[in-house]
């Protein structure tokens, strides 16, 4: 007799270069890519994301070999877009997609995580745009992402998963609802990042239950429940907030991950739950392995709806 926590109803749990403090294709403070892959295997994960394009090998045969000898598999790639800004942004988005989705799909990945441009730079803290979108810009944003999602499906068989994000135009509960209203579920759904959503006070389980058909992918992380309010009150840029430690190792922050994993697993057990902990810069390259290992152990100890394979 099977139960609701049989393997067929459990979410696939993986990790990403972000949990090792990797934000760029190359940076002197980042862990070498081969050591990263070794440590992903050592931490007990089987699934991982591609991370910034160019960090891991971009030759599909080399990458397939490197993943294969460590029993690792690819869940998704990532691109960055500003499709509300105008028609000229299409080429930028599609050029990235050709590289990232082109590579990821060759290794069996069926998802592309799409991160919107921030209104305030996470590198320089410069304010680049207004914090909120006009109705006209919301319309451009929605149409642009539907166009991208349709092209990804037709060209690569890859699903677009839009990532709500701190310091972006889609971060709060209401902004996320607005984004869902202006997009088509055939082509555009959510990569629900639990920590980024909670950063602005969003209730992850409420969103999952309200829009179950729009949840296509998960990033699992926690935010410091006290520090986030200091950050917001003092208008501290997201990049600085990360350096201050606003994203924390579970179970030290919010939201609690097990109820979210359970809610999403009941919708579709094939959805990925990718563990991330935004860390940049990293004080020591020896730090992430322990955090990644303990986080995986915490998730599996607290949620019967989590699985590796």
C-alpha positions in Angstrom: 0.0 0.0 0.0 1.4 3.4 -1.0 0.9 6.6 0.9 0.9 10.3 0.0 4.6 10.4 0.7 5.4 7.6 -1.7 8.3 8.4 -4.1 5.9 9.4 -6.8 4.7 12.4 -4.8 8.0 13.7 -3.6 9.8 16.8 -4.9 13.2 16.5 -6.6 15.7 18.4 -4.5 18.9 19.9 -6.0 21.4 22.8 -5.6 23.1 25.5 -7.6 26.4 27.4 -7.9 24.7 30.3 -6.0 25.0 28.2 -2.8 28.7 28.3 -3.3 28.8 32.0 -3.7 29.1 31.9 -7.5 27.5 35.0 -9.2 29.7 35.5 -12.2 31.2 33.3 -15.0 34.7 34.3 -13.6 35.7 36.0 -10.3 38.8 35.6 -8.2 36.9 34.9 -5.0 34.8 32.1 -6.5 35.4 28.4 -6.1 36.9 26.6 -9.2 34.1 24.9 -11.1 35.6 21.4 -10.8 35.8 21.7 -7.0 32.2 23.0 -7.0 31.0 19.8 -8.8 33.1 17.6 -6.5 31.4 19.3 -3.5 27.9 19.1 -4.9 28.4 15.3 -5.1 30.0 15.2 -1.7 27.0 17.1 -0.2 24.7 14.4 -1.4 22.9 16.2 -4.3 22.2 14.7 -7.7 20.6 17.6 -9.5 22.1 21.1 -10.1 21.6 24.2 -12.1 24.0 25.6 -14.7 24.7 28.9 -12.9 26.1 31.9 -14.7 26.8 30.9 -18.3 30.6 30.2 -18.7 31.2 29.1 -15.1 30.7 25.4 -15.9 32.1 24.1 -19.1 30.1 25.3 -22.1 31.0 22.4 -24.4 28.1 19.9 -24.0 30.3 16.8 -24.3 32.7 18.0 -21.7 30.0 19.1 -19.4 28.1 15.8 -19.8 31.3 13.9 -19.0 32.0 16.0 -15.9 28.5 15.7 -14.6 28.3 12.0 -15.5 31.4 10.9 -13.6 30.0 12.6 -10.5 26.4 11.1 -11.0 25.0 14.6 -11.4 22.2 15.8 -13.7 21.2 19.3 -14.9 17.8 20.8 -13.9 17.9 24.2 -15.5 19.9 27.2 -16.8 19.5 30.9 -16.1 19.2 34.1 -18.2 18.6 37.7 -17.3 16.1 39.9 -19.0 14.6 43.4 -19.2 11.7 42.8 -21.5 9.7 45.7 -20.2 12.2 48.2 -21.5 11.5 47.9 -25.2 11.8 45.8 -28.3 15.6 46.1 -28.3 15.7 43.8 -25.3 14.5 40.9 -27.3 17.8 40.3 -29.0 19.6 40.4 -25.6 17.2 37.8 -24.1 17.3 35.5 -27.1 21.1 35.6 -27.5 21.4 34.4 -24.0 18.7 31.8 -24.6 20.5 30.4 -27.6 23.6 29.8 -25.4 22.0 28.7 -22.1 18.9 26.9 -23.3 20.9 25.5 -26.2 23.4 23.9 -23.8 21.0 23.0 -21.0 18.6 21.2 -23.3 21.4 19.1 -24.8 21.9 17.7 -21.3 18.2 17.0 -20.8 17.2 20.1 -18.8 13.6 21.2 -19.4 13.6 24.5 -17.6 15.1 28.0 -18.0 15.0 30.3 -15.0 14.5 33.9 -16.1 15.6 36.6 -13.7 14.4 40.2 -14.4 16.7 43.2 -14.4 16.8 45.0 -11.1 15.7 48.6 -10.8 18.8 49.1 -8.6 22.1 47.5 -9.6 23.3 44.7 -7.2 26.9 45.4 -8.3 27.1 49.2 -8.0 23.9 50.1 -6.0 23.1 52.6 -8.7 19.4 53.3 -9.2 18.7 52.5 -12.8 14.9 52.8 -13.1 11.8 53.7 -11.2 10.8 51.1 -8.6 7.4 50.4 -10.0 6.1 49.8 -13.5 3.4 51.8 -15.3 0.5 49.9 -16.9 2.2 50.3 -20.3 5.4 48.7 -19.0 3.5 45.9 -17.3 1.9 45.1 -20.6 5.3 45.1 -22.3 6.7 42.9 -19.6 3.9 40.3 -19.9 4.0 40.2 -23.7 7.7 40.0 -23.8 7.9 37.0 -21.5 5.1 35.2 -23.3 7.0 35.7 -26.6 10.1 34.3 -24.9 8.3 31.4 -23.4 6.7 30.4 -26.7 10.0 30.6 -28.5 11.8 28.5 -25.8 9.2 25.8 -26.1 9.2 25.7 -29.9 13.0 25.9 -30.3 14.3 23.9 -27.3 11.3 22.2 -25.6 12.3 24.2 -22.5 9.8 25.9 -20.1 10.3 29.5 -19.0 10.2 29.9 -15.2 10.1 33.6 -14.1 12.0 34.3 -10.9 10.5 37.0 -8.6 13.4 38.9 -7.1 14.4 41.4 -4.5 15.1 44.9 -5.9 13.2 44.0 -9.0 9.8 45.1 -10.3 8.2 41.8 -9.4 8.9 41.0 -5.7 5.8 41.5 -3.5 2.7 39.4 -3.4 0.7 41.9 -5.3 3.4 42.5 -7.9 3.6 38.7 -8.4 -0.2 38.5 -8.9 0.0 41.3 -11.4 2.7 39.5 -13.3 0.5 36.3 -13.4 -2.4 38.4 -14.7 -0.4 39.8 -17.7 1.1 36.5 -18.7 -0.1 33.3 -20.3 0.3 30.0 -18.3 1.1 28.2 -21.6 4.4 30.2 -21.9 5.2 31.8 -18.6 5.1 30.5 -15.0 7.0 31.0 -11.8 10.3 30.0 -10.4 9.1 30.7 -6.8 12.1 31.7 -4.8 11.0 31.2 -1.2 13.6 33.5 0.3 13.1 36.4 -2.2 9.4 36.1 -1.9 9.6 36.2 2.0 12.1 39.2 1.7 9.0 41.4 1.0 6.7 39.5 3.4 5.1 37.2 0.8 3.4 34.1 2.1 4.8 31.3 -0.1 2.1 28.6 0.8 -0.7 31.1 0.2 0.7 31.9 -3.3 1.1 28.2 -4.1 -2.5 27.4 -3.0 -3.9 30.4 -4.8 -2.1 29.7 -8.1 -1.1 26.0 -8.2 -1.1 25.9 -12.0 1.5 28.7 -12.2 4.2 27.2 -10.0 6.7 25.6 -12.3 9.9 25.5 -10.3 11.2 26.3 -6.8 14.3 27.9 -5.3 14.5 27.0 -1.7 16.1 29.5 0.7 15.5 31.4 3.9 15.8 35.1 4.8 16.8 36.4 8.2 13.4 37.4 9.6 14.8 40.4 11.6 17.5 41.6 9.3 15.2 41.9 6.3 13.2 44.6 8.1 16.3 46.5 8.9 17.3 46.2 5.3 13.9 47.4 4.1 13.6 50.3 6.6 17.0 51.6 5.7 16.6 51.0 2.0 19.8 48.9 1.8 20.5 47.6 -1.7 20.1 43.8 -2.2 23.8 43.2 -2.9 24.7 44.9 0.3 22.0 42.9 2.2 23.4 39.7 0.9 26.9 40.7 2.1 25.4 41.4 5.5 24.0 37.9 5.6 20.3 38.5 4.9 19.9 35.1 3.4 20.6 32.5 6.0 21.2 28.8 6.5 18.0 26.8 7.2 16.4 26.6 9.7 17.7 29.9 11.0 15.3 32.0 8.9 11.9 32.1 7.2 9.9 30.7 5.6 9.7 27.2 6.9 10.5 25.0 3.9 8.7 21.8 4.7 5.1 23.2 4.2 6.1 24.7 0.9 7.7 21.5 -0.3 4.6 19.6 0.7 2.2 22.1 -1.0 4.2 22.0 -4.3 4.7 18.2 -4.3 1.0 17.7 -4.2 0.6 19.9 -7.3 3.4 18.2 -9.3 6.1 16.0 -7.9 8.2 16.6 -11.0 8.8 20.2 -10.0 12.3 20.8 -8.8 13.2 22.3 -5.5 16.7 23.8 -5.9 18.5 24.8 -2.7 20.1 28.2 -2.9 21.7 30.4 -0.4 22.6 33.8 -1.8 26.2 34.3 -0.7 28.6 36.9 -2.2 31.3 37.4 -1.4 32.1 34.2 0.5 34.4 34.6 3.5 36.1 31.2 2.8 35.7 28.7 -0.1 35.6 26.0 2.6 32.3 27.4 4.0 29.6 26.5 1.4 30.1 22.7 1.5 29.1 22.5 5.1 26.1 24.7 4.6 24.9 22.8 1.5 25.3 19.5 3.3 23.4 20.6 6.5 20.7 22.3 4.4 20.1 19.1 2.5 20.0 17.1 5.7 17.6 19.6 7.3 15.2 19.4 4.3 15.2 15.6 4.3 14.8 15.4 8.1 11.8 17.8 8.1 10.0 17.0 4.9 8.8 13.5 3.8 8.0 15.1 0.5 11.6 15.5 -0.5 13.6 13.1 -2.7 17.0 13.1 -4.4 16.2 11.3 -7.7 
